[in-house]
Amino acid sequence: MNSSLKEISQEIKNAKSIAIFTHKNPDLDAFGSSLALYYACKQLGKDVDVFLKDDINERNLKLIGENPYKNDFTGKDYDLMISTDISSPELLGDFADIFCNGRRKIVLDHHSSDSLKGDLTYRKPNYSSCSEVVNSLIKTMKIDFTEKIASLIFIGLTGDTNSFVNTNVNAGSFYTAYKCVKANADITNINEIVYKTKTKKDIELEKYLLNNFKLEGDIAYCLVTLKTLEDFNAVKDDCGFYSSDLLSMDGVNISFSIIEQSPNFYSVSLRGKYGYNVRDIATKFGGGGHINAAGIKKGANDINEFKDQIINEAKRQRMSK
């Protein structure tokens, strides 16, 4: 059951020290929601730290402007711990035990899964991003909606809606964007970095996708081995657009990419058009996400065998429609 934003707001105001966490392999919503909340807590004069183990690539560093994330937990006894955009303990990575054993915990999320438990929880699956959840909390706390906070909320919002074209977009998404623009969010710079800037490596990776994608009926996919990443001097996040690009192809209803992050350990990104539930596919392999956008992290001995398993599950899900 959801706690009220008023209850959560009071909990934050009562705390002297706060630790904020977001998920490993962060996307734009993870950055936007965690950092907007961080700066909001700073406004309240809280002793607040925000934690993330992963390195942040150059593009995302340009977006967020500065990097306040701490890579290692200090062992400090925080009054309150808050998670943003996290649906399960596994997504906390190395910080899972630290968060789950915290003295007092708040979970802020927009995924339907509720396996991450908090003493207080505000989970809104009808919101297109966790940044919208944080935006509602900031409004309840009566925090000054600064240009920096507005820009971070917009970063998370545009990231999880893919610039307002995904099926998770609703009236609330546009209203939140409107409020960000009114607060002078730097949307010109954000759009320039996210949608209008490509490096030579980006172009080379696009070429790889065009030369190596496969079709099986209305399912499109691309496989990326660790050696391929090494050849391009790339990381998984550099190929994050693969499944979305494949879904844009006429006649394709389900798309996915399988990317080998480390030997025999794979990251899968799934996308589905309206009416196709890729979250149900992901959950069969221990993953999760949204109806039209989901993911899997899984070890497998053979990438092609893993690919066949996903395709078979996609076909089974489709036949049950």
N, C-alpha and C positions, 0 to 999 in steps of 0.2 A: 504494500500500500504506500502511495506517495505521501510524504510529509508536505506541509505547506511551505511556500516560499517565505512566508513570515517566520515560521519556526526556524528554517535554515538561516535566514538573515540574522535572527537573534542569536543563534548558535555561533555564527561567525563573529558577531559583535562582542560576544562574551569571551571569546578566546583571545589570549595574548599572543600565542605563537601558533602558526599555521604552516603545514606542509601540503603542497599541491602536487599531484601526480597526473600524468596522462599516459597514453598507451605507447608501447614500443613501436618502432617503425612508424613514426607519427606522420599523419597526413595534415592538410591545412586546417581541418577542424580541430585536430588535437592541439596544434600551435595556437590557433585563435582562441579556443575556449580556455585553455590553461593560462595563457598569458594575460588575457583580458581579466580573468579572475585575480591573477597575481597583482596586477596594477590597481585593481579595485581594492584589494586588501591593503595594499600599500597606502592608498588614500585614507583608509581608516586608521592608519598608524600602527598596523599590525607588524609583528616580527614574522615575516613570511618568506618562505623559500619555495622554489618550484624545481621539480626533479625530472630529469630525462637522461637515460643512459646513452642514447644514440648520438652519433655525430650529426650535425646539421649541415646539409650541403649549401653551396654558395648561393644558389637561387633563393632558398628559404631564409638564409641569413639576410639577404637583401630585403626580403619581405618583412621580417619581424623587426629589423632595424638594430636591435641589440640582443645579446644572448644572456639572459639571467639564469638559465638552467644550470643546476648542479648535477654533476655526473655521479657523485658518490654521496651516500647518506651519511650525515655527520654523527649519527647516534644521539642526536638531541631529542629530548623528551617533549614533543610538541603537544599542545593542548588539543589540537584538532588536525585531522588529515582529510583532504578532499580529493576525490578523483574526478576527472572530466573525460568524457567520451570513451569510457571503458565499460564493456559489457560483461567481462569475465576476469577472474583473478590472473589467468595466464597472460593476459595482455599487459599486465603490470611488469612482466619480465622479472628482473632481479629485485624489484621493489615489492613483489607480491606479499611476501611474509611480513615485511615492514608495515605495509598498509593494513593488511588483514589483522595484525596484532596491535594496531594503533589504539590509543586510549579512547578516542572518540572519532567517528568516521562519518563523512558525508559523501554520498554517491550522486553525481550529476551526469545524466546520460540521456540519449535519445534512441537507443536500441531497444528492441523488444525483450531481449534476453535479460534475466534478472539474477544471474548466478553470482554477481558481485554484490555483496551485502554491505549496507551501511547502517549506522544507528539512525541516520536520517537519509532518505532517498528522494530524489526528484527525477523521475524518468518519464520522458514524453516522446513516445514512438511516433506521434503525429507531427513532431517538429522535424524539419529537414536537417538540422545540425545541432550539435551540443552547444555551439556558439549562441544559438537562439535561446537555449536553456539558460546559459550564463547571462545573456542579455536580460532575460526576465528577472533573474536574481538581482542583478545590478540595479535594475529599476526599482525593485522592492527595497533594496538597501539604501535607496536614495543617494547613490554615488554620482558624482559629477561625470557625465558621459563625455569624456575628453576625446579629442581627435585621435589620440593613440589608442584608447579603448575601442572607439568606434571603428577604427581601421582594422584592429584585430578581430572584432566581431565580423566585419565584412569579409576578411580573409577566410575565416572558418565557414561562413555562409556560402561564399562563391565556390569554395573548394568542394564542399559536400553536395552542392547542387549542380556542379560543373557549369557555372555561370548561368544558373537558373533554367537549365534544359532537362534535368533529370526528372523522373516521375515523382520524386519526393517533394517537389516544389508545391507550395500552397500559398494562400493569401497572406499567412503569417510570415512567410519567407520574404515576400515583397515588402511587407510593412516594416520588417526589421531592416531590410536594405534601405528603405526610405529614411528611417530614423538614423542610420549610419551616415547617409549622404547629408542629412540635415545637420549632423554633428561634425561635418567637414572631414569625414573619412577620406583618406587619400586613394580614392578608387581609380584615378587615372594611373598612378604609379603601380597599384596592385594589378590592374588589368594588363598593363604593359609587361610586367614581370611574368605573370602567370600565363597569359594567353598570346602575347605578341613578341616574346623573346625566345629565340632558339639558338643554341650553340651548335658548333660543327658536329659535336658528338650527338646532339639531338637528331640532326639530319641523318647522320649515319645509322642511328638506331631506327629511325623511321624507314630507311632503305632496307634494313634487315627485316623489319616486320613485313614490308611489302613483298620481299623476295621469299619469305619463309612461312607465311601463314598457311593454314590448311582449312579446308571446308569438309564437313560431313553433314550433308543435308543443310539444315538451317542453323547448324552449329559451326562457329569459326573459332580457331584457336592458334596459338603460337607457343612453341617451346623454346626456352632459353637456358642453356647449360651454363655451368660455372665457367667453363673455358670460353664461351662466347662473351660473357661479361668481362672476363680478363682481357680478351682480345680488344674489346672496346674501351678498356679502362673504365668500366661502368659498374654501378651497383644496382640493386633491385629497383630502387626508386626511380632510376633513370628510364626504366621501361614501364613505369606506372600507367602510361597512356595506352598500352597495347590493347587491353580488353575493351576500353571505351571506343577506340578507333575501329576495332573490328565490328563492334555492334552497330556502327553507323552504316555498314555495308547493306545495300538493298537485299532483302531476302534472308538476312541473318536475324534470328530471334534470341539466341544465346551465344555468348562469347566468353572465352577465358584465356588467360596466359598462365603458364607454369614456368616459374623462374627458380633456378637452383641457387639458393643463397649460400649454402655451404655444402660440402660433399654429402650427397644423398638426402639433403633437407630442402624442401621446396615451399615456395610461397605461391599461392594460386589466387588470382583475381578473377572474379566472375561478374558478368553483367547480363542483364536480361531486359528485353523490351516489355512494354506494358502487357500485363497478363501472364508473364512468365516469372516464376518464383525461384530465383537462384539461391536464396537463403536456405531453402529446403535441401538443395543440392549440397551446399557447404556444410550443413549440420551433419550430414551423413558421414563426413570425414573429419568431424571435430571442429569445424569452423563455424562461422556465423556472419551476421551482418544485416543488411536490409533486403527487402523482397527483390529489388532490381539491382542491387550491388552488394556483393558478399565476398568473403575471402576464407582461405584455408592456409594453415601452416602445418606441414606434415613431413615426416621422414618416409622415404620410399626407396627401394633398391633399384628400381627401373623407371625412368621418367615416362617411357612409352606405355608401360603397363599402368602407371598411375593415370596417364592421359586417357587410356581406354576405360578405366573405372569411372572417371568423371563423365565421359561421354555416355556411357551406359546408364549412369544415374540420371543424367540430363534427359535422355530418351525416356526413361521410366517415369520421371516426373511429368514430362510432356504428355505421355500417353494417359496419365491419370487425370488430366485436366477435364 
